């Protein structure tokens, strides 16, 4: 009986040792190289913008705010908090960028002081990062497109356009972001 218990213990040790060796051979996944391209979002940014006179915001107006991006767990995402004040009042939220290899695009998730969640996509057009999303706003389909241009170590220019339903896109906001 004792010999049987020792044999079972030896077998269990051998199985555990083999499992440990296999685990060591299996490497943890690494972030896609595309994540390196959005690391410019990491850091503390000041935003100085302007809402353009448009159908949505007839009077236009200035906006100021901040954006704080950090690398997400394992480097697979950039997670950010943001806040701004302008003609629409205070906007507060969180944003997440992550690479989706199946879609060959970034998934961008934004939640804030508005109902629901906005899930969009982002891709590169040359040196410009373009985000696009469709969502429901006030019972109608709304589309949004933001283009990040002039990407420098400490500055970025952003221009945003929107449309309700199938109307043409119209510019609604532009801003310069400066990294602290």
C-alpha positions in Angstrom: 0.0 0.0 0.0 2.8 2.3 1.0 4.6 1.6 -2.3 1.4 2.4 -4.2 1.1 5.8 -2.5 4.8 6.6 -3.2 4.2 5.6 -6.9 1.2 7.9 -7.1 3.1 10.7 -5.5 5.9 10.3 -8.0 3.5 10.3 -10.9 1.8 13.4 -9.6 5.2 15.1 -9.3 6.2 14.1 -12.8 2.9 15.4 -14.3 3.4 18.7 -12.4 7.0 19.0 -13.5 6.0 18.4 -17.2 3.1 21.0 -16.9 5.5 23.5 -15.4 8.1 22.9 -18.2 5.3 23.4 -20.8 4.1 26.6 -19.2 7.7 27.9 -19.3 8.0 27.1 -23.0 4.7 28.8 -23.7 5.3 32.5 -23.8 2.8 35.1 -22.8 1.2 37.0 -25.8 2.8 40.3 -26.6 1.0 43.5 -27.8 0.7 43.9 -31.5 3.3 46.3 -33.0 0.3 48.5 -34.0 0.0 49.5 -30.3 3.3 51.3 -30.5 1.8 53.7 -33.0 -0.9 54.9 -30.5 1.5 55.4 -27.6 1.7 59.1 -28.5 -1.6 59.3 -26.5 0.2 58.4 -23.3 0.7 61.3 -21.0 -1.0 64.4 -19.6 -2.4 66.7 -22.3 -4.0 70.1 -22.2 -6.6 70.7 -24.8 -7.5 74.1 -26.2 -10.3 73.9 -28.8 -13.1 75.6 -30.5 -16.6 74.3 -31.4 -17.3 75.7 -34.9 -20.6 77.2 -35.7 -22.6 74.3 -37.1 -26.1 72.9 -37.3 -25.5 71.1 -34.0 -23.8 74.0 -32.2 -25.1 77.2 -34.0 -23.2 79.6 -31.7 -19.9 77.7 -31.6 -17.6 78.6 -28.7 -14.3 77.8 -27.1 -13.5 74.7 -25.1 -10.6 73.8 -22.7 -9.8 70.5 -21.1 -7.4 67.8 -20.4 -6.7 64.2 -21.5 -4.6 61.7 -19.5 -3.6 58.5 -21.3 -1.8 55.5 -19.8 -0.7 52.1 -21.0 -3.3 49.4 -20.1 -2.5 46.0 -18.6 0.2 44.2 -20.5 0.5 47.0 -23.0 -2.5 45.8 -25.0 -4.4 49.1 -24.7 -4.2 52.8 -24.0 -6.7 53.8 -21.4 -7.5 57.5 -20.9 -9.6 59.9 -18.8 -10.7 63.2 -20.2 -12.6 66.3 -19.2 -13.5 69.5 -21.0 -15.7 72.5 -20.7 -17.3 74.3 -23.6 -20.6 75.3 -25.1 -22.1 71.8 -24.5 -21.2 72.1 -20.8 -18.8 69.8 -19.0 -17.8 66.6 -20.8 -16.3 63.8 -18.6 -15.3 60.4 -19.7 -13.0 57.5 -20.3 -11.6 56.2 -23.5 -9.9 52.9 -24.5 -7.8 52.1 -27.6 -6.9 48.5 -28.4 -5.7 46.7 -31.6 -8.2 44.2 -33.1 -6.2 42.0 -35.6 -9.3 40.4 -37.0 -10.7 43.8 -38.0 -7.2 45.2 -38.9 -8.2 48.3 -37.0 -8.2 49.7 -33.5 -11.3 49.4 -31.4 -12.1 52.6 -29.6 -14.5 52.6 -26.6 -15.7 55.8 -25.1 -18.0 56.2 -22.1 -18.9 59.4 -20.4 -21.5 61.7 -18.9 -23.9 60.6 -21.6 -26.1 57.5 -21.9 -24.6 54.3 -23.2 -21.3 53.6 -24.7 -19.7 54.6 -28.1 -17.8 51.8 -29.8 -15.9 52.8 -32.9 -12.9 52.0 -35.0 -9.6 53.8 -35.7 -7.1 53.4 -38.5 -4.2 55.2 -40.0 -4.4 57.2 -43.1 -0.8 57.9 -43.8 0.5 59.7 -40.8 -2.9 60.7 -39.5 -5.0 58.6 -37.0 -8.7 58.6 -37.9 -11.4 57.5 -35.5 -14.9 56.8 -36.7 -18.1 55.8 -34.8 -21.8 55.5 -35.2 -24.2 55.7 -32.3 -27.7 56.9 -31.4 -28.1 60.4 -30.1 -31.5 62.0 -29.3 -33.3 59.1 -31.1 -31.3 59.6 -34.3 -28.3 57.9 -35.9 -25.2 60.0 -35.4 -21.8 59.5 -37.0 -18.5 61.0 -35.8 -15.1 61.2 -37.4 -12.0 62.6 -35.7 -8.6 63.1 -37.4 -5.4 63.4 -35.3 -2.8 65.3 -37.4 0.5 67.0 -36.9 1.6 64.3 -34.4 4.7 65.6 -32.6 6.3 64.5 -29.3 4.4 67.2 -27.4 1.6 68.4 -29.6 -1.3 67.0 -31.7 -4.0 68.7 -33.8 -7.5 67.2 -33.8 -10.4 68.0 -36.1 -13.8 66.4 -35.6 -16.8 66.2 -37.9 -20.3 64.8 -37.3 -23.5 64.2 -39.0 -27.1 63.3 -38.0 -28.6 60.5 -40.1 -27.4 60.6 -43.7 -26.7 64.3 -43.8 -23.2 65.3 -45.0 -20.5 65.5 -42.4 -19.8 69.0 -41.1 -16.8 70.2 -39.1 -17.9 70.7 -35.4 -14.7 70.9 -33.3 -11.0 71.5 -33.7 -8.3 71.5 -31.0 -4.6 71.6 -30.3 -3.4 69.3 -27.6 -0.1 70.0 -25.8 1.6 67.4 -23.6 2.7 68.7 -20.2 
